[in-house]
């Protein structure tokens, strides 16, 4: 089992193949480093690593993927007692970094109990998820399949931080809360000891929903007395949103409450079937307390499929949105994080995006960027 290592931060277990990956579940507090590309084709339905509502049930160590792919994960017919689905079902005070889940498949049926679904992590509490990527297809056998929260990378975040994540997932699952990167972003369950945030992230896939959904995050609930600690910053939404009904849809965020969005961009004309949605906007479907909760957020003004209930944000042409100067004026980091093909593309992440070792966090066993 494993290609080496002792499971410590300094000497993590080396994950080389599908059996090694499956064995992570047997020591949820250890530290792991993926050293090879892993193909899960033929494995069957994946059982999430760590799931449950209690602290002893979630993954609490670190998993460093080093940018190496995990291909063909299948969540079709997957189910857990608590409904947390993902490569990791539930992580607590953990770190998941450099994980690439490619060609994910999920055919959800009426018989499944799926409360939270994220392609990399179902539920993240007080954790760090960074440099992660997902692609593939998530579908359901009928519109009646019940999924509460869906995220292209993480299903729901309680006091966790997402950094430099990207999703190209194509999902037609009509989850109540659905986001291209993150489904639901809440304050921490343990008394606001840490604030949720998502920074420097990108969505290029397709999502659907049935209540609150957006290109980056579906639903954001921060903390009234500390709104700016709950941050959505330097994010790009360039995907498609298929509306199937519900309450609130936005190109960037479905519903924004007691949190702050800044320096974000939404560039596409694809929000479809908005006539069925009470609150809809090119950037935000619904903003609690209006324009005091965001700044320097931009959208393409020629977006079709209106009419829109709000015009929150600022306009940008597609030509401007393909220039480095536009994003650098917003404070985007083109030295270390982003790159662009001038006049031809929207920003994309620099390569390589890998690590070779785990890092110790200075406080309470946490891992911190």
C-alpha positions in Angstrom: 0.0 0.0 0.0 1.3 3.4 -1.1 4.6 4.0 -2.9 6.4 5.2 0.2 6.1 7.7 3.1 5.0 7.5 6.7 1.9 9.8 6.5 3.5 12.8 8.3 3.7 16.3 6.8 7.4 15.9 6.3 7.1 12.4 4.8 3.6 12.0 3.3 2.2 8.8 1.9 2.9 8.6 -1.8 -0.3 7.9 -3.8 0.6 6.1 -7.1 -2.5 4.3 -8.3 -6.3 3.7 -7.7 -5.7 1.3 -4.8 -3.5 3.9 -3.0 -6.2 6.5 -3.6 -8.9 4.2 -2.1 -6.7 3.6 0.9 -6.6 7.2 1.9 -10.0 6.6 3.6 -8.4 4.4 6.2 -6.3 7.2 7.8 -8.3 10.4 7.6 -5.7 12.4 9.6 -2.6 11.5 7.6 -0.9 13.5 4.8 -0.7 12.4 1.2 1.1 13.3 -2.0 0.0 12.1 -5.4 3.0 11.1 -7.5 1.4 9.7 -10.7 -1.6 10.1 -13.0 -4.4 7.8 -11.8 -7.1 6.4 -14.1 -10.2 5.2 -12.3 -11.8 3.6 -15.4 -13.3 0.2 -14.5 -13.2 1.0 -10.8 -17.0 1.5 -10.6 -18.8 3.9 -8.4 -16.5 5.9 -6.2 -17.2 5.9 -2.4 -16.3 9.4 -1.1 -13.3 9.6 1.3 -14.6 10.7 4.7 -18.2 11.6 5.1 -20.6 12.3 8.0 -21.8 15.1 10.2 -19.4 14.5 13.0 -15.8 15.6 13.4 -14.4 12.1 13.5 -16.0 11.2 10.1 -14.3 13.8 7.9 -10.9 14.0 6.3 -8.6 16.1 8.5 -5.2 15.7 6.9 -3.8 17.0 3.6 -3.9 15.7 0.1 -1.5 17.3 -2.4 -2.3 16.3 -5.9 0.7 18.0 -7.5 -1.4 18.8 -10.5 -1.5 15.1 -11.5 -4.8 14.0 -12.9 -7.4 11.6 -11.4 -9.4 10.5 -14.5 -12.8 8.9 -14.9 -14.2 9.1 -11.4 -17.8 7.9 -11.4 -20.4 9.1 -8.9 -23.3 7.4 -10.7 -25.5 5.6 -8.1 -23.2 6.9 -5.3 -24.9 7.4 -2.0 -23.8 8.0 1.7 -25.8 8.1 4.9 -25.4 11.9 5.0 -25.5 12.5 1.2 -22.1 14.1 0.8 -20.7 13.1 -2.6 -17.2 13.9 -4.1 -13.7 12.6 -4.3 -13.7 13.7 -0.6 -17.2 13.7 1.0 -16.4 15.9 4.0 -13.2 17.6 5.0 -12.6 19.4 8.3 -9.6 21.7 9.0 -7.9 20.0 6.1 -6.0 20.9 3.0 -6.7 19.7 -0.6 -4.4 21.1 -3.2 -3.5 20.5 -6.8 -6.2 17.9 -7.4 -7.4 17.5 -11.0 -10.6 15.4 -11.4 -10.9 15.0 -15.2 -13.8 13.4 -17.1 -16.0 12.9 -14.0 -19.3 11.1 -14.7 -22.4 11.3 -12.5 -25.8 9.9 -13.5 -28.0 10.6 -10.5 -31.2 8.6 -10.0 -34.3 8.9 -7.9 -33.0 6.2 -5.6 -29.9 8.2 -4.6 -29.7 10.3 -1.4 -27.5 13.2 -2.5 -27.6 16.3 -0.3 -24.2 17.8 -1.2 -22.2 17.1 -4.4 -18.8 18.6 -5.3 -16.5 17.0 -7.9 -13.5 17.4 -5.6 -15.0 18.0 -2.2 -18.6 17.6 -1.1 -18.6 19.6 2.2 -15.6 21.6 3.4 -15.4 23.0 6.9 -12.6 25.4 8.0 -10.3 24.0 5.2 -8.2 25.1 2.3 -8.9 24.0 -1.2 -6.5 25.4 -3.8 -5.3 24.8 -7.4 -8.0 22.3 -8.0 -9.7 21.6 -11.4 -12.7 19.5 -12.5 -14.3 18.5 -15.8 -16.8 16.0 -17.0 -20.6 15.5 -17.0 -23.2 15.4 -14.3 -26.8 14.5 -15.3 -29.9 13.1 -13.7 -32.5 10.6 -14.8 -35.4 13.0 -14.3 -36.1 16.5 -13.0 -37.4 15.0 -9.8 -33.9 13.8 -8.6 -33.3 15.8 -5.5 -29.9 17.4 -4.9 -29.6 20.2 -2.4 -26.2 21.7 -3.2 -24.0 21.3 -6.2 -20.6 22.8 -7.0 -18.2 22.2 -9.8 -15.3 21.9 -7.3 -16.8 22.1 -3.8 -20.5 21.5 -2.9 -20.6 23.7 0.2 -18.1 25.7 2.3 -18.4 26.5 5.9 -15.5 28.8 6.8 -13.3 27.4 4.1 -11.1 29.2 1.5 -11.0 28.3 -2.2 -8.0 29.6 -4.1 -7.1 29.3 -7.8 -9.7 26.7 -8.6 -11.3 26.0 -12.0 -14.2 24.0 -13.3 -15.3 23.1 -16.8 -18.0 20.7 -15.5 -21.1 20.3 -17.6 -24.0 19.7 -15.2 -27.7 19.5 -16.0 -28.5 18.5 -12.4 -31.3 20.8 -11.1 -29.8 21.3 -7.6 -31.6 23.7 -5.2 -28.3 25.6 -4.8 -25.8 25.3 -7.7 -22.5 27.1 -8.6 -19.9 26.6 -11.3 -17.1 26.5 -8.7 -18.9 26.4 -5.3 -22.5 25.7 -4.6 -23.0 27.2 -1.2 -20.8 29.5 0.9 -21.6 29.9 4.6 -19.9 31.3 7.7 -18.2 28.7 9.9 -20.5 26.3 11.8 -18.3 26.6 14.9 -18.9 30.2 15.8 -17.4 32.2 12.9 -13.9 31.2 13.8 -13.0 31.5 10.1 -14.6 33.2 7.1 -15.4 31.6 3.8 -13.9 33.0 0.6 -13.2 32.2 -3.0 -10.4 34.0 -4.9 -8.7 33.8 -8.3 -11.0 31.1 -9.7 -12.6 30.5 -13.0 -15.7 28.7 -14.5 -16.1 27.7 -18.1 -18.6 24.9 -18.0 -22.4 24.6 -17.8 -24.6 24.5 -14.8 -28.3 24.2 -14.0 -30.4 24.8 -10.9 -33.8 25.0 -9.4 -33.6 27.8 -6.8 -30.3 29.8 -6.4 -27.5 29.4 -8.9 -24.6 31.4 -10.4 -21.6 31.0 -12.5 -19.1 31.0 -9.6 -21.2 30.6 -6.5 -24.9 29.7 -6.1 -25.7 31.1 -2.7 -23.5 33.2 -0.4 -24.4 33.8 3.3 -21.7 35.8 5.1 -21.8 37.5 8.5 -23.5 40.9 8.9 -20.9 42.4 11.3 -17.9 41.3 9.2 -19.1 41.2 5.6 -15.7 41.9 3.9 -14.1 38.9 5.4 -16.5 36.7 3.4 -15.0 37.5 0.0 -15.5 36.6 -3.7 -12.5 38.2 -5.5 -10.7 38.1 -8.8 -13.1 35.4 -10.2 -14.1 34.9 -13.9 -17.3 33.3 -15.0 -17.3 32.4 -18.7 -19.7 29.5 -18.8 -23.4 28.7 -19.5 -26.3 28.8 -17.1 -29.5 26.8 -17.9 -32.4 28.0 -15.8 -35.1 25.5 -15.0 -37.0 27.6 -12.5 -36.4 28.8 -9.0 -35.7 32.0 -7.1 -32.5 33.7 -8.1 -29.9 33.4 -10.9 -26.8 35.5 -11.7 -23.9 35.2 -14.1 -21.5 35.4 -11.2 -23.5 34.7 -8.0 -27.1 33.6 -7.6 -27.8 35.3 -4.2 -25.3 37.5 -2.3 -26.0 38.2 1.4 -23.7 39.7 4.0 -20.6 39.1 2.0 -18.5 41.1 -0.5 -17.7 40.6 -4.2 -15.0 42.6 -5.9 -12.9 42.7 -9.1 -14.9 39.9 -10.7 -15.9 39.5 -14.4 -18.8 37.7 -16.2 -18.4 37.3 -20.0 -21.0 35.3 -21.9 -24.5 35.7 -23.3 -25.6 32.3 -22.0 -28.2 32.6 -19.3 -31.1 30.7 -20.7 -34.8 30.5 -19.7 -34.6 33.5 -17.4 -38.3 34.3 -17.9 -39.0 31.6 -15.2 -36.9 33.3 -12.5 -38.2 36.0 -10.1 -34.7 37.5 -9.5 -32.2 37.6 -12.3 -29.2 39.7 -13.1 -26.2 39.6 -15.4 -23.9 39.5 -12.3 -26.1 38.9 -9.3 -29.6 37.5 -9.1 -30.3 38.9 -5.7 -28.1 41.2 -3.6 -29.1 41.8 0.1 -28.6 45.5 0.8 -27.7 46.3 -2.8 -24.6 47.9 -4.1 -22.8 48.2 -0.8 -21.9 44.5 -1.1 -19.7 44.7 -4.3 -17.3 46.8 -6.2 -15.5 46.7 -9.6 -17.5 43.8 -10.9 -18.1 43.7 -14.7 -20.4 42.1 -17.2 -20.8 42.1 -21.0 -23.6 44.6 -21.7 -24.9 43.0 -24.9 -25.9 39.9 -23.0 -29.2 38.5 -24.4 -32.0 36.5 -22.7 -33.3 39.4 -20.6 -35.2 41.3 -19.4 -33.1 41.7 -16.2 -34.3 42.6 -12.8 -31.1 44.6 -12.0 -28.2 46.1 -13.7 -25.7 45.7 -10.9 -22.1 46.1 -11.9 -20.2 47.8 -14.7 -20.1 47.1 -18.5 -17.0 45.7 -20.3 -16.7 44.9 -24.0 -15.4 41.4 -25.0 -12.4 43.1 -26.6 -11.5 44.7 -23.3 -12.1 41.5 -21.4 -9.3 39.8 -23.5 -6.6 42.3 -22.5 -4.2 42.0 -19.7 -4.4 45.7 -18.9 -8.1 45.4 -18.0 -7.5 42.8 -15.3 -4.3 44.3 -14.0 -6.2 47.5 -13.3 -8.4 45.3 -11.1 -5.4 43.9 -9.2 -5.2 40.5 -10.9 -1.8 38.9 -10.5 -0.2 38.1 -13.9 3.2 37.5 -12.4 2.3 34.4 -10.4 -1.2 33.3 -11.1 -2.8 34.4 -14.4 -1.8 34.5 -18.0 -3.6 35.7 -21.2 -3.3 35.5 -25.0 -3.6 39.2 -25.7 -6.7 40.0 -27.7 -7.5 36.3 -28.2 -8.4 34.7 -24.8 -9.8 35.4 -21.4 -7.3 34.9 -18.5 -6.1 31.3 -17.8 -3.9 29.9 -15.1 -0.1 29.8 -15.5 1.6 26.4 -15.6 3.0 24.4 -13.9 0.7 24.5 -10.9 2.3 21.8 -8.8 3.8 21.3 -5.3 6.2 18.7 -4.1 5.6 18.7 -0.4 3.1 19.4 2.3 3.3 22.5 4.6 2.7 22.8 8.3 0.2 25.3 9.5 1.2 27.3 12.5 -2.1 27.1 14.3 -3.9 24.1 15.8 -2.8 21.7 13.1 -4.5 23.7 10.4 -2.9 24.2 7.0 -2.7 27.8 5.8 -1.7 29.5 2.6 
